Amino acid sequence: MRIAAVLLLVLLSSCSKPQQEYQWQLPDGFPLPVVPADNPMSAAKVELGRHLFYDTALSANQQQSCASCHQQQYAFSQRLKVSVGSTGQPHRRNASALVNVAYNNTQTWAHDGLSHIETQLMLPLFGDSPVELGAGGHEQQILSRLQRAPYPQLFAAAFADSQPNFHRIIDALASFSRSLLSFNSRFDRYAYQQDDAALTKQELQGLNLFFSEKLECHHCHGGFNFTQATSHQRQPLDRRPFHNTGLYYVSRPDLAGMGYPQHDTGLSEVTLNLADDGRFRAPTLRNVAYSAPYMHDGSIATLEQVIDFYAAGGLVTTVNGQPSDGRQHPLKSSFIRGFALTAAEKQALLAFLHSLSDEQFITNPAYANPWLSERPH
């Protein structure tokens, strides 16, 4: 059973009929996401956002779209370790999967001040370190490209005015992003639809391990969205947990000591608090089997290796020729203590993580590239 939920009415104009209330595709009883009052959801805005999301016209050189780094078949992530912008400049971080981002209380890997998708979208559009879409300085050129069909009709339906501007572009992209909901995995059928046969005996063993105090996974990846970085209309607390998982611990000349590699120290870059060194947001584990590679820098290739990393209590490696033993980082989360699994238990945990996959999400035509069916692009 699905239920419709009402957020806000979007007026086409002061003297026009209101648009239809937005129909959230949520399971029975699930809480509504929190949506900014100045950008209420509408089906017309979502559809405009879908066209913009897949349109390379949003990049200054017309080489990339949002979908270049957020690909549906990979749960709106990509297979690269780190993203590469439209000018070929590499990012330093892995492209996050866009799964149930309507529930995120922070955006990006390590910024406690980006609480709205609308604010986060300024970074890929206008950021210059690195350049992603590179819209800065090319605004009028990009807006002129959005005069072609079907944009006049799409903007008019969404905003009662056919003229594009970047405020409307961002609002539409944010609305489409919020529409990307995934609640149809076999785990969901087991947990929320009372289908006892949805999970195998092995997957149930993995579920019990995941929620055990032995592994501690659920402390950072808890709740219905499998991340504590979640808020919704029933959750008044605004928890924004970021964690140092013991990925790195190298010599840092700027600290006269040790820490995360200087090129990316996580949350501490924003807060300027050394206690936040190496702290990154715990992403959702929904559709995690589709979204390899893993960690903020894509440094772990497979789910099997992720389990090995946590079992070891951190990573021993080298960074730019320097030895790194993340297990020794003094700010490492107390939940990252290491554990021992038998081969059968490891396979059971992997099976459970795969049960969080929602095949409908990665094939849903409502989320797919609209230009493929409308015209070559």
N, C-alpha and C positions, 0 to 999 in steps of 0.2 A: 504494500500500500504506500502511496505517495500522498503527501499533503501539500496544499498550497499555503504560502505564507505571505502576509502583507507587510511591506516596509513603509513606503511613502508614496503619495501620488506625485507624478511628475506632470506639471502643467505645460502644455504646448505653448500657451501664451496666456495673458491675463483674461482673454475673452474666448479661449478655445476650450474644447473638451479635454479632460485629463486623459493621459495615456492609460492603458490597462495596467492594473497592479502587476508587479513582477512576480512570476511564479517560480519560487525557489524549488529546485528538484532535490528535496531532502527526504530521508526516511522518516517514518512516523516518529514523532516525539523528539526529533533532533532540534537543538536550539538554532535560532537565526544568527547569522553573522552580524557583526556591528558594521554599519555602513555610514560614511560621513553624511551629515544632513545636507551638505551642499552638493552632493553627487548621488542622489538616490538612484536605485536601479530601475532600468526599463528595458524591455525586450528590444526596442529600437536602438537604444544606446549600446547594448551588447552586440547587436548585429553590425553596427557601424564599427565598433571596436574590433570585431573579428576581421573585417576587411582591412582595417589599418594594421592589425597585428601581423598579417601575412603580406603586407605591401612593401616592397623594397623602395618605393617612392619616399618613405619616411627617412631613409638615409641620404646624406648629402650627395654621395656618388652613386646612389641607386644600386648598391651592391648587396645590401643586407636588409632584412626585416627583423622584427622581434622574433619571428619564428625561426630565423637562422640559428639562434642559440637555444631556443626553447621549442623543441620538436615533439610533436604529439606522440609519435611512436616510442619516444623515450620518456614519457610522462612529462613532456614539456621541459626536458633537460637536453643534453647532447652528449655524445660519446667522447668528446675531447677532455683532456685533463683540465685545461683552462680555456676560456672563450677567446676568440680572436675577433677583433672589431672589423668594421667595414673597410678600414684602410690597411688592414693586415697587422695592426698592433695587438700583441697578445695582452690579455687581461692577466691578473695574478691569481684569479679565483675561478673555481668551477661554476658553471651555470646551474643555479638552483632549479630543482623540479618545481613546476607551478601546479601543485596539487593542493586543493582546498586553501589557497592563499587568502580567501575571504576571511578565514579564521586566524590568520597570522596577526600577532600583536606587534611584531617588528618585521621589517623587510631587510633583505640582504643578509649576508653571513655574520656581520659584526658591526651593527650600528643600533644603539638603543634609542636613538632619536627618530628613526624612520618608522613611524607607526602606521602610516597610510600609504597605500599603493600609489596614490597620486603623487606623493612626494618622491617616492623611490623612482618613479618613471622619469624624473628629471635627469637622473644619472645616465641611463643609457642614451637618452635623447641628446643631452647637451654636455655631458661630461667630456673633458679633453685629456684626462690622465687616468686611464687610456681613452682614446677615441673609440666609441662604439658605433652609434648611428651618425654622429658628427653633425647634428642639426644646427649647432651654434654658428651664427653668421650666415646661414643658408635658409633662414626661416621663410622668407618670401618665395624663394625658389621652390621649396617643398610645398608650401600652401598652394602655389599655382598648379602643382601637379594634381591636387585634390579637387580641381574644378571639373575633372572628367567624370563621366558616368561610371558607376552609379552614385558617386559621392553627393551630388546636390540633393538627390532624393533621400539618401541615408542621413545626411546632416539635418535636412528639414524634418524628417520623421523623429529624430532624436532630440532636436533642439528648437524646432519650429522656425528654423532659419537655415538656409542652404549654404551660408558662408562658413568655411572652415577657419578655425584659429587654434592655437596650441592649447589653450585652456580646454576647449571642447575635445581636441584629440586626446589629451591626457585623461579626461573624464571618461571618454568612450573606451580607451584601452584599459583603464582600471576596472570598468564595468565588465568588460569581457573577461579579464583576469579573474574577477570574483565569481564569474559564472562557471569556472572550471572546477566542478565538484566531483569527487570520487567516493562513492559509498556503496559499490556493488562488487566488492571482492567476496571470495568464499568465506573469509573471516567475518565479513558483515552479515552474510547469510546465516552463519552460525550464531553470532553474538546478538544480532538485532532482529533477525527474522525467524528465530527459533527453529532453524533447520539443523538438527543434530547430526545429520549425515553430511553436512557441508565440508567438515574437516575430517581428515583421516586420523587414525590412531597415532601415527607418527607426528602429524601436525599438532595434535592436541598435546603430545609430549613436549614439542617445541614451545607451544603456548605456555605451558606450565613452567618451563625453564625460563622463558622470557620474563615472566612476572614473578620469578623467584628472587629471594634475597641473595642467593648464591651468585646470580649474574648481574642483578641490579639494573637491567636494561630499562625497566619501566620508570625509573626515577627521572630520567631525562627524556624518555620517549613514551610518556604516559598519556592517558586520556583518549577520547575517541579519535583524535587526529594524530596520535602517536608522536606528539611533541608537547612539551610543557609551554612552548612559546605560542600559546593559544588564548584567544579571548572570544567571548560571545555574549549574547544578551542575558544569559543566566549566570554569567561569571563576573561579578563586580570587581574582583581582584585583577590587577593588571600585572601579572607575573611575566618577567622578561629574562628568563634564565639563559645565561651564556656559560659555556663550560670549557675549561682547559682539560683536554682528554689525554695529555701526555704524548702528543705527536712529535714534538721537538724539544730539545734543550741544548743549545749551542752557545759558544762563546759570543758575547755581545760587547764589543768595545764601547759602545755608547752607554752601557750599563756598568762598565767595569766589572762585569760578571757574566752571568748566563741568562738565557731566555729564549724566546721564539726567534726565528730568523728575522733580521732587521727589516727585510722587505715586506713583511706582513706579520704584525704582532697582534692582530685581532682587535678586540674591543678597546684595548688600551690606546689605540691610535685616535679614537673618538673621545674617550673619557680623560685621556692623559694621566690615567691612574695606573701605576706599575702593577697593582694588584690584579688588573684585568689582562695582564700579559697572556697571550695564547688562548683567550676565551672567545669562542665562536658559538653561534646559535645551534642548538640541536634541531636538525631538519625533521620533517615528518618522515616516518617510515612507510607510509602508504605508497604503493607502487615502487618500493625501493629496488625490487629486482629489475626494473626497467631503467633505472637512472644511474647506472655505473658510468664513470668511476666515482669514488667516494672521497669524503672529507672536503674541506674548504678549498684545497688546492688539487683535488683529483689525484692525490698521491697513492691511493689504495685502489687497485684495479677491480677486485671482485668481492662479493659478499663473504666468501670463504676467508679471504685475507682480512676483512674487517673483523670477523669473529676471532681470528688468530691475534689480531692487534689488541683487542680488548682482553682476550684471555691472558696475554703477556703483560697486561697492565701498562701498555705504552709501546712506543716504537724505538728500536735501536737501529740507527742508520747513519748516513753521512749527508751533510749539507754543504755543497761547494767545497768538498774535500775535508770538511771539519767533522769530527765525530759528534754524534748527537744521540743522547739517551733520554728520550722523553719520559721514561719511567721515573727519572730522578727530579723532574721539575717540581719545585716546592709548592707551586700553585695548582698542581694537578688536582682535579676533582676527587673528593674522598670516595666517590662511587667507582672510580677506576682503580680497582685493587688487584685485578687479575683473578683467574679462576681456571679450574681444570675440567675438561669435558672428555668423555669417551668419544670414540669415532661415531658411535650410534647417536649420542646426544648432539654432537655437532650437526649431523645430518638432519636430526629432528628440528633443531633450531633453524637451520636453513629452510627446511620445508615450511615451517611456520611463517618465516619472512616472505616466502613465495606466495603464501596464502593471502597476503595483503595486496596482491596484484589484482587490478580491476581491468580486465580486457576491454570492457565496454568503454572505459575512460580513454584508452589510447586508440579507439576506433570510432568514437562517437562523431557522427557527421556534423553535429551542432558545433563541434570544436575544430572542425577541419578547415582546410584552406578553401575559401569560397571562390577564389579566382580560377581554380581548376575546373569548376563546373560552369563558370560564367563566360570565361574567355581565356585564351593563352596569356600568360603573364611572365 
